[in-house]
């Protein structure tokens, strides 16, 4: 394969990836407020469930709809903090 064909294939591939990312939908997950109750780098995610009781959260946020998940699930992976002004 000559150099021009390789370059063309590379450019088409890069363009396809760029178009794929540009067509991605905007985030619909609510953001956490930037206040004293929601620290920037929270280490212990279980403190979220002190105010946000497991019974009040959607089923996919808890285990069996009753208990907070254990392990590395952290609320701020999906719920990003609001941006500072």
Buried (B, 14 or more C-beta within 10 A) or exposed (E): EEEEEEEEEEEEEEEEEEEEEEEEEEEEEEEBEEEEEBBEEBEEBEBBBEEEEBEEBEEEBBEEEEEBBEEEEBBBEEBEBEEEE
